[in-house]
């Protein structure tokens, strides 16, 4: 196998029209229209993260119920993403994208009009399931439309959106909630959703539907995949909250995802035309690319989870204040886009990716000294490094992993590639939630060991915190208040140290990924259409 070819071409899907005959302006506008759909689908993963408290208050729901506003979307989206390759072959790229955009728009309207938490969770699941296909479909179209240097720029754009949209989610959501209401978190999707629904079918005509695929489809494989991914996501999301396998429901769900996962892998490898092409992982570049996609998913989603959580729990920030504090990541990523575009056609993409992964690792190292009084100013440097790291890590991964694939294989492979990023995010968030809980308890116990009656500094602090004069001379009441406040201070510091531990754990993952980059083969973006593009 040559360095410039990842997977041998398969029989192509017939094209409705030759993309090479389209004008550059038309292709750019068509691609941009699809990017709008991809952006809003990715933005909505995290747009509610800084506003869950407001949504819960508006729908009279508790914290355990409200968290499913985000979880239901992610589970539904992660199930449909690997199916998008097969769906695009059945319906064609433009009609799949059109249906996805239209369904996402309607579901967004329903989310904004939800009347209780149960209806919100159902509508969010619909929103994720109906809109999820827009994400990998953009990858497929970009590599069909563009070649040579244009392909590198297109991959940079996709990579920027893939990491920027979730990053901006908390900031955009916080601002909307503070200035309007949480309903507008969903209503803002209506106008771009309608635009994409109309524009894409008119402009994107790269293939034709093949409804005959419905007859021989691997429906048992689809069911096994849905059970595997859905149950895995449920275990990851709910496990930290219910002490993992000590809960009967979590244990049962874990058995289901384990057994269905084994059956799904066996079936995918045994069938000639599986719903997800796992055999593509035999290629070194594709397997490594999926690994890097997984690691960047951990970094992007876990840090988006940790930073707003720290600012809300430890600092007591509002939704708008959280959004403002984390906004710098997106700013620096945007500023890094033209720099990356300049070097992308001049430097080996593997070294750009290594630089990006190293920047992300350095960012996590800069997060480690976090203290309870950190705000936007203190977060600026680590978030700036993270924004630059995202821009230099994600786009090269896209090009190196998918750039050499024939369009017929690309449809199936892009779904698996995107699944790894979202799966990395889900696993990263779950591991961080567990680590936060365990390390907070350990740090609190270590601090408590030092808070004993012989500690003069503690006794003086307790006296300052609980002055008997404030309780009419009642010494016992004053001491009780002092103890409660001392407990709160110890818990705050324990939580802060646990956040530092989480950032260091993520740093280790990126350090390992950085060292693995040289294992990838150099892939040169094709200077013309692939052999199966006609």
C-alpha positions as CSV (number, residue, x, y, z in Angstrom):
1,X,0.0,0.0,0.0
2,X,1.4,3.4,-0.9
3,X,1.8,6.2,1.6
4,X,-0.8,8.3,-0.3
5,X,-3.6,5.7,-0.2
6,X,-5.2,4.6,3.0
7,X,-7.8,2.2,1.7
8,X,-8.2,0.8,-1.7
9,X,-11.2,2.2,-3.7
10,X,-14.5,0.4,-3.6
11,X,-17.2,0.5,-6.2
12,X,-18.4,4.1,-6.1
13,X,-22.0,5.3,-5.8
14,X,-23.2,6.8,-9.0
15,X,-22.9,10.6,-9.0
16,X,-25.9,12.7,-9.9
17,X,-23.5,15.3,-11.4
18,X,-19.7,15.6,-11.6
19,X,-18.5,17.9,-8.8
20,X,-15.4,18.7,-10.9
21,X,-17.6,20.6,-13.4
22,X,-19.0,22.8,-10.7
23,X,-17.6,26.3,-10.3
24,X,-15.4,27.0,-7.3
25,X,-17.8,29.6,-5.9
26,X,-20.7,27.2,-6.1
27,X,-18.8,24.4,-4.3
28,X,-17.6,26.8,-1.6
29,X,-21.1,28.1,-1.0
30,X,-22.5,24.5,-1.0
31,X,-19.8,23.5,1.4
32,X,-20.4,26.5,3.6
33,X,-24.1,25.7,3.8
34,X,-23.4,22.2,5.0
35,X,-20.9,23.7,7.6
36,X,-23.7,25.8,9.0
37,X,-25.7,22.6,9.7
38,X,-22.7,20.9,11.2
39,X,-22.0,23.9,13.4
40,X,-25.4,24.1,14.9
41,X,-25.6,20.3,15.5
42,X,-22.2,20.4,17.3
43,X,-23.0,23.6,19.1
44,X,-26.2,22.1,20.6
45,X,-24.2,19.4,22.4
46,X,-22.8,22.0,24.9
47,X,-25.1,25.0,24.5
48,X,-27.2,23.9,27.5
49,X,-24.2,23.0,29.7
50,X,-24.0,26.5,31.4
51,X,-27.8,26.8,31.6
52,X,-29.0,23.5,33.0
53,X,-29.9,25.1,36.3
54,X,-32.1,27.6,34.5
55,X,-33.7,24.9,32.4
56,X,-34.3,22.8,35.5
57,X,-35.9,25.8,37.3
58,X,-38.1,26.6,34.3
59,X,-39.4,23.0,34.0
60,X,-39.5,22.3,37.8
61,X,-37.0,19.5,37.6
62,X,-34.2,18.4,39.9
63,X,-30.5,18.2,39.1
64,X,-30.6,14.4,38.4
65,X,-33.4,14.9,35.8
66,X,-32.0,18.1,34.3
67,X,-28.7,16.4,33.4
68,X,-30.6,14.3,30.9
69,X,-31.3,17.4,28.8
70,X,-27.7,17.0,27.7
71,X,-27.3,13.3,28.0
72,X,-30.3,12.3,25.8
73,X,-29.0,14.5,23.0
74,X,-25.5,13.0,23.2
75,X,-26.7,9.4,23.3
76,X,-29.0,9.8,20.3
77,X,-26.4,11.6,18.3
78,X,-23.7,9.1,19.0
79,X,-26.0,6.3,17.8
80,X,-26.9,7.9,14.4
81,X,-23.4,9.1,13.5
82,X,-22.0,5.7,12.5
83,X,-25.2,5.0,10.6
84,X,-24.8,8.1,8.5
85,X,-22.6,6.5,5.9
86,X,-25.1,3.8,5.1
87,X,-28.0,6.3,5.2
88,X,-26.2,8.6,2.7
89,X,-25.8,5.7,0.3
90,X,-29.5,4.9,0.6
91,X,-31.0,8.4,0.5
92,X,-28.0,10.3,-1.2
93,X,-26.0,12.9,0.6
94,X,-28.2,15.9,-0.2
95,X,-31.5,14.3,0.8
96,X,-30.0,12.8,4.0
97,X,-28.7,16.2,4.9
98,X,-31.9,17.9,4.0
99,X,-34.0,15.5,6.2
100,X,-31.5,15.8,9.0
101,X,-31.6,19.6,8.9
102,X,-35.4,19.7,8.7
103,X,-35.8,17.2,11.5
104,X,-33.3,19.0,13.7
105,X,-35.1,22.3,13.1
106,X,-38.5,20.9,14.0
107,X,-37.0,19.2,17.1
108,X,-35.4,22.5,18.1
109,X,-38.8,24.2,18.0
110,X,-40.3,21.4,20.2
111,X,-37.4,21.7,22.7
112,X,-38.1,25.4,23.1
113,X,-41.8,24.8,23.6
114,X,-41.3,21.8,26.0
115,X,-43.8,21.9,28.9
116,X,-42.0,19.6,31.4
117,X,-38.7,17.8,31.8
118,X,-40.0,14.5,30.3
119,X,-41.0,16.2,27.1
120,X,-37.7,18.1,27.0
121,X,-35.7,14.9,27.3
122,X,-37.7,13.3,24.5
123,X,-37.4,16.3,22.2
124,X,-33.6,16.6,22.9
125,X,-33.2,12.9,22.0
126,X,-35.0,13.6,18.7
127,X,-32.9,16.6,18.1
128,X,-29.7,14.7,18.5
129,X,-30.9,11.7,16.4
130,X,-32.3,13.7,13.5
131,X,-29.4,16.2,13.4
132,X,-26.5,13.8,14.0
133,X,-26.1,12.8,10.3
134,X,-25.1,16.3,9.4
135,X,-21.7,16.0,11.1
136,X,-20.0,13.1,9.2
137,X,-21.7,14.0,5.9
138,X,-19.8,17.3,5.7
139,X,-16.5,15.3,5.9
140,X,-17.6,13.2,2.9
141,X,-18.7,16.1,0.8
142,X,-15.5,18.2,1.5
143,X,-13.2,15.4,0.1
144,X,-15.4,14.9,-2.9
145,X,-15.7,18.6,-3.7
146,X,-12.1,19.7,-3.2
147,X,-8.6,18.4,-4.1
148,X,-5.0,19.5,-3.6
149,X,-4.5,22.6,-1.4
150,X,-8.3,23.3,-1.4
151,X,-8.8,20.0,0.4
152,X,-6.3,21.0,3.1
153,X,-8.2,24.2,3.7
154,X,-11.6,22.4,3.7
155,X,-10.2,19.9,6.3
156,X,-8.9,22.9,8.4
157,X,-12.4,24.4,8.3
158,X,-14.1,21.2,9.3
159,X,-11.6,20.6,12.0
160,X,-12.0,24.1,13.3
161,X,-15.8,23.7,13.5
162,X,-15.6,20.3,15.1
163,X,-13.6,21.6,18.0
164,X,-14.8,25.3,18.1
165,X,-18.6,24.7,18.1
166,X,-18.6,22.6,21.4
167,X,-16.1,25.1,22.9
168,X,-18.4,28.1,22.2
169,X,-21.5,26.2,23.4
170,X,-21.3,27.3,27.1
171,X,-20.4,30.9,26.2
172,X,-23.2,31.3,23.6
173,X,-25.7,29.4,25.8
174,X,-24.8,31.5,28.9
175,X,-25.2,34.8,27.0
176,X,-28.6,33.8,25.5
177,X,-29.9,32.6,28.9
178,X,-28.8,35.7,30.7
179,X,-30.2,38.2,28.1
180,X,-33.3,36.3,26.9
181,X,-34.4,32.9,28.3
182,X,-33.3,29.3,28.0
183,X,-36.1,28.8,25.4
184,X,-33.9,30.7,22.9
185,X,-31.1,28.2,23.2
186,X,-33.3,26.2,20.8
187,X,-35.2,28.8,18.9
188,X,-31.9,30.2,17.5
189,X,-31.6,27.0,15.4
190,X,-34.7,27.8,13.4
191,X,-33.4,30.3,10.9
192,X,-30.1,28.5,10.1
193,X,-31.9,25.2,10.1
194,X,-34.4,26.4,7.5
195,X,-31.6,27.9,5.4
196,X,-29.7,24.6,5.3
197,X,-32.8,22.6,4.6
198,X,-33.5,24.6,1.4
199,X,-29.9,25.3,0.3
200,X,-28.2,21.9,0.5
201,X,-30.7,20.0,-1.8
202,X,-30.3,22.7,-4.4
203,X,-26.5,22.8,-4.4
204,X,-25.1,19.4,-3.2
205,X,-25.7,16.9,-6.0
206,X,-22.7,14.5,-5.7
207,X,-24.5,11.1,-5.7
208,X,-27.9,9.5,-6.2
209,X,-30.1,7.4,-3.9
210,X,-29.8,3.6,-3.9
211,X,-33.0,2.4,-2.2
212,X,-32.1,-1.2,-3.1
213,X,-29.7,-1.1,-0.1
214,X,-32.8,-1.3,2.1
215,X,-33.4,-4.9,1.1
216,X,-30.1,-6.3,2.1
217,X,-29.3,-4.1,5.0
218,X,-27.8,-5.5,8.2
219,X,-30.7,-4.6,10.5
220,X,-29.6,-6.9,13.3
221,X,-26.2,-5.2,13.1
222,X,-27.8,-1.8,13.4
223,X,-29.7,-3.0,16.5
224,X,-26.6,-4.5,18.1
225,X,-24.7,-1.2,17.4
226,X,-27.5,0.9,18.9
227,X,-27.6,-1.3,22.0
228,X,-23.9,-1.3,22.3
229,X,-23.4,2.5,21.9
230,X,-26.5,3.6,23.7
231,X,-26.0,1.4,26.8
232,X,-22.3,2.3,26.9
233,X,-23.2,6.0,26.8
234,X,-25.8,5.4,29.6
235,X,-23.3,3.6,31.8
236,X,-20.7,6.3,31.3
237,X,-23.1,9.1,32.0
238,X,-25.0,7.6,35.0
239,X,-22.2,5.4,36.4
240,X,-20.4,8.2,38.4
241,X,-23.8,9.3,39.9
242,X,-24.8,5.9,41.1
243,X,-21.4,4.4,42.1
244,X,-21.0,2.3,38.9
245,X,-21.7,-1.4,39.1
246,X,-23.0,-1.3,42.7
247,X,-26.3,-0.1,41.1
248,X,-28.5,-2.9,39.6
249,X,-29.6,-0.8,36.6
250,X,-26.0,0.2,35.8
251,X,-24.8,-3.4,36.2
252,X,-27.6,-4.7,33.9
253,X,-26.9,-2.0,31.3
254,X,-23.2,-2.8,31.4
255,X,-23.9,-6.5,30.7
256,X,-26.1,-5.5,27.7
257,X,-23.4,-3.1,26.2
258,X,-20.7,-5.7,26.7
259,X,-22.5,-8.6,25.1
260,X,-24.0,-6.5,22.3
261,X,-20.6,-5.0,21.7
262,X,-19.0,-8.4,21.2
263,X,-21.8,-9.5,18.9
264,X,-21.6,-6.3,16.9
265,X,-17.9,-6.5,16.3
266,X,-18.2,-10.2,15.3
267,X,-21.0,-9.5,12.9
268,X,-19.3,-6.4,11.4
269,X,-16.2,-8.4,10.6
270,X,-18.1,-11.5,9.4
271,X,-20.4,-9.7,6.9
272,X,-19.3,-8.6,3.4
273,X,-21.3,-5.3,3.7
274,X,-21.5,-4.3,7.4
275,X,-23.3,-1.2,8.5
276,X,-19.9,0.1,10.0
277,X,-16.7,-0.8,8.2
278,X,-14.5,-1.9,11.1
279,X,-12.1,-3.6,8.7
280,X,-10.8,-0.1,7.9
281,X,-9.1,-0.2,11.3
282,X,-6.6,-2.6,9.9
283,X,-4.9,0.3,8.1
284,X,-2.4,2.0,10.4
285,X,-3.2,5.6,9.5
286,X,-7.0,5.1,9.9
287,X,-6.6,3.3,13.2
288,X,-4.2,5.9,14.5
289,X,-6.4,8.7,13.2
290,X,-9.4,7.2,15.1
291,X,-7.2,7.1,18.2
292,X,-6.2,10.7,17.9
293,X,-9.8,11.6,17.2
294,X,-10.7,9.8,20.5
295,X,-8.0,11.6,22.5
296,X,-9.0,15.1,21.1
297,X,-12.6,14.2,21.9
298,X,-11.6,13.5,25.5
299,X,-9.7,16.8,25.7
300,X,-12.3,19.0,24.1
301,X,-15.4,17.7,25.8
302,X,-13.8,16.9,29.2
303,X,-12.3,20.4,29.6
304,X,-15.6,22.0,28.5
305,X,-17.2,19.9,31.2
306,X,-14.6,20.7,33.9
307,X,-14.2,24.4,33.4
308,X,-17.8,25.5,33.6
309,X,-18.4,23.1,36.5
310,X,-15.5,24.6,38.4
311,X,-16.7,28.1,37.8
312,X,-20.2,27.2,38.8
313,X,-19.5,25.1,41.9
314,X,-16.4,26.7,43.3
315,X,-16.7,30.3,42.1
316,X,-20.5,30.5,42.1
317,X,-20.5,32.1,38.6
318,X,-23.8,32.6,36.7
319,X,-24.4,31.2,33.2
320,X,-23.2,34.5,31.6
321,X,-20.1,34.7,33.8
322,X,-19.2,31.1,33.0
323,X,-19.6,31.8,29.2
324,X,-17.5,34.9,29.4
325,X,-14.7,33.2,31.3
326,X,-14.4,30.2,28.9
327,X,-14.9,32.4,25.7
328,X,-11.1,33.0,25.3
329,X,-10.6,29.4,24.1
330,X,-12.7,30.0,21.0
331,X,-11.1,33.4,20.4
332,X,-7.6,32.0,20.3
333,X,-8.7,29.1,18.1
334,X,-10.2,31.5,15.6
335,X,-7.0,33.5,15.6
336,X,-5.0,30.4,15.0
337,X,-7.0,29.4,11.8
338,X,-5.1,31.6,9.3
339,X,-1.8,30.6,10.9
340,X,-2.6,26.9,10.5
341,X,-3.8,27.6,6.9
342,X,-0.5,29.2,6.1
343,X,1.6,26.3,7.4
344,X,-0.8,23.5,6.3
345,X,0.5,23.5,2.7
346,X,4.1,24.1,3.6
347,X,4.8,21.8,6.5
348,X,4.2,18.0,7.0
349,X,0.8,17.8,8.6
350,X,2.1,15.2,11.1
351,X,4.4,17.8,12.7
352,X,1.5,20.3,12.8
353,X,-0.6,17.7,14.6
354,X,2.2,17.0,17.0
355,X,2.5,20.7,17.8
356,X,-1.2,20.9,18.4
357,X,-1.3,17.9,20.7
358,X,1.7,19.2,22.6
359,X,0.0,22.6,23.0
360,X,-3.1,20.8,24.4
361,X,-0.9,18.9,26.9
362,X,0.9,22.1,27.9
363,X,-2.5,23.7,28.4
364,X,-3.6,21.0,30.8
365,X,-0.3,21.5,32.7
366,X,-1.0,25.2,33.0
367,X,-4.5,24.3,34.4
368,X,-2.9,22.2,37.1
369,X,-2.0,25.1,39.6
370,X,-5.7,26.1,39.7
371,X,-6.9,27.7,43.0
372,X,-10.3,28.5,44.3
373,X,-10.1,32.2,43.2
374,X,-9.3,31.5,39.5
375,X,-11.4,33.5,37.1
376,X,-11.2,34.7,33.5
377,X,-7.8,36.3,33.9
378,X,-6.1,33.3,35.4
379,X,-7.8,31.0,32.8
380,X,-6.6,33.1,29.9
381,X,-3.2,31.4,29.3
382,X,-4.2,27.7,29.6
383,X,-7.3,28.4,27.5
384,X,-5.3,30.2,24.9
385,X,-3.0,27.2,24.6
386,X,-6.0,24.9,24.4
387,X,-7.6,26.9,21.6
388,X,-4.3,26.9,19.6
389,X,-3.8,23.2,20.3
390,X,-7.3,22.4,19.1
391,X,-6.8,24.2,15.8
392,X,-3.4,22.5,15.1
393,X,-4.5,19.0,16.3
394,X,-7.9,18.4,14.8
395,X,-7.7,19.5,11.1
396,X,-4.4,17.5,10.4
397,X,-6.1,14.5,12.0
398,X,-9.0,14.8,9.6
399,X,-6.7,15.1,6.5
400,X,-4.3,12.4,7.5
401,X,-7.1,9.9,8.4
402,X,-9.7,10.6,5.7
403,X,-7.8,12.5,3.0
404,X,-6.7,9.4,1.1
405,X,-10.0,7.5,1.2
406,X,-12.0,6.8,-1.9
407,X,-15.5,8.5,-1.6
408,X,-17.3,5.1,-1.5
409,X,-15.3,4.0,1.6
410,X,-15.2,7.6,3.0
411,X,-19.0,7.5,3.7
412,X,-18.7,4.6,6.0
413,X,-15.3,5.5,7.5
414,X,-16.2,9.1,8.3
415,X,-19.0,7.9,10.6
416,X,-16.6,5.7,12.5
417,X,-14.0,8.5,12.7
418,X,-16.6,11.0,14.1
419,X,-18.0,8.4,16.5
420,X,-14.6,8.1,18.1
421,X,-14.4,11.8,18.8
422,X,-17.9,11.8,20.5
423,X,-17.2,8.5,22.3
424,X,-13.9,10.0,23.6
425,X,-15.9,13.0,24.9
426,X,-18.4,10.7,26.6
427,X,-15.7,8.5,28.2
428,X,-13.6,11.6,29.2
429,X,-16.5,13.3,30.9
430,X,-17.4,10.1,32.8
431,X,-13.9,9.4,33.9
432,X,-13.5,13.1,35.0
433,X,-16.8,12.9,37.0
434,X,-15.6,9.7,38.7
435,X,-12.1,11.2,39.4
436,X,-13.6,14.4,40.7
437,X,-15.8,12.5,43.2
438,X,-13.0,10.1,44.4
439,X,-10.2,12.7,44.6
440,X,-12.4,15.2,46.3
441,X,-13.1,12.7,49.0
442,X,-9.5,11.8,49.4
443,X,-8.3,15.4,49.5
444,X,-11.0,16.3,52.0
445,X,-9.9,13.4,54.3
446,X,-6.3,14.5,54.1
447,X,-7.2,18.0,54.9
448,X,-9.5,16.9,57.8
449,X,-6.6,14.9,59.3
450,X,-4.7,18.2,59.8
451,X,-7.8,20.0,61.3
452,X,-7.5,18.9,64.9
453,X,-7.8,20.7,68.2
454,X,-4.0,21.0,68.5
455,X,-3.8,23.1,65.3
456,X,-3.4,26.7,66.5
457,X,-4.0,28.1,63.1
458,X,-7.3,26.2,62.7
459,X,-8.5,27.2,66.2
460,X,-7.8,30.9,65.4
461,X,-9.6,30.6,62.0
462,X,-12.6,28.9,63.7
463,X,-12.8,31.7,66.3
464,X,-12.7,34.3,63.5
465,X,-15.4,32.5,61.5
466,X,-17.8,32.0,64.4
467,X,-17.7,35.0,66.7
468,X,-19.9,34.5,69.8
469,X,-20.9,38.2,69.6
470,X,-22.9,37.5,66.5
471,X,-24.9,34.9,68.4
472,X,-25.7,37.0,71.5
473,X,-22.9,35.4,73.5
474,X,-23.9,31.8,72.7
475,X,-20.5,30.1,72.5
476,X,-21.9,26.8,71.3
477,X,-23.8,28.3,68.5
478,X,-20.8,30.3,67.4
479,X,-18.6,27.2,67.5
480,X,-21.1,25.3,65.4
481,X,-21.2,28.0,62.8
482,X,-17.4,28.1,62.8
483,X,-17.2,24.4,62.2
484,X,-19.7,24.5,59.4
485,X,-17.8,27.3,57.6
486,X,-14.5,25.5,58.2
487,X,-16.0,22.4,56.6
488,X,-17.1,24.5,53.6
489,X,-13.6,25.9,53.2
490,X,-12.0,22.4,53.4
491,X,-14.5,21.0,50.8
492,X,-13.9,24.0,48.5
493,X,-10.1,23.3,48.6
494,X,-10.6,19.6,48.2
495,X,-12.7,20.2,45.1
496,X,-10.2,22.6,43.6
497,X,-7.4,20.1,44.1
498,X,-9.5,17.4,42.4
499,X,-10.0,19.6,39.4
500,X,-6.2,19.9,39.1
501,X,-5.9,16.1,39.2
502,X,-8.4,15.8,36.3
503,X,-6.4,18.3,34.2
504,X,-3.2,16.4,34.9
505,X,-4.9,13.1,33.9
506,X,-5.9,14.6,30.6
507,X,-2.4,15.9,30.1
508,X,-1.0,12.4,30.3
509,X,-3.3,11.2,27.6
510,X,-2.2,14.0,25.2
511,X,1.5,13.5,26.1
512,X,1.1,9.8,25.0
513,X,-0.8,10.9,21.8
514,X,2.0,13.4,21.0
515,X,4.6,10.7,21.1
516,X,2.6,8.4,18.8
517,X,2.3,10.9,15.9
518,X,5.5,9.8,14.1
519,X,3.8,6.3,13.7
520,X,1.5,7.8,11.1
521,X,2.4,7.6,7.4
522,X,2.7,10.8,5.5
523,X,-0.4,11.4,3.4
524,X,-0.3,13.9,0.5
525,X,-3.6,15.4,-0.4
526,X,-4.6,14.3,-4.0
527,X,-4.0,17.0,-6.6
528,X,-7.0,15.8,-8.6
529,X,-10.1,13.8,-8.2
530,X,-9.8,10.3,-7.0
531,X,-10.2,7.5,-9.5
532,X,-13.7,6.7,-8.3
533,X,-15.0,10.2,-8.3
534,X,-16.8,9.8,-11.6
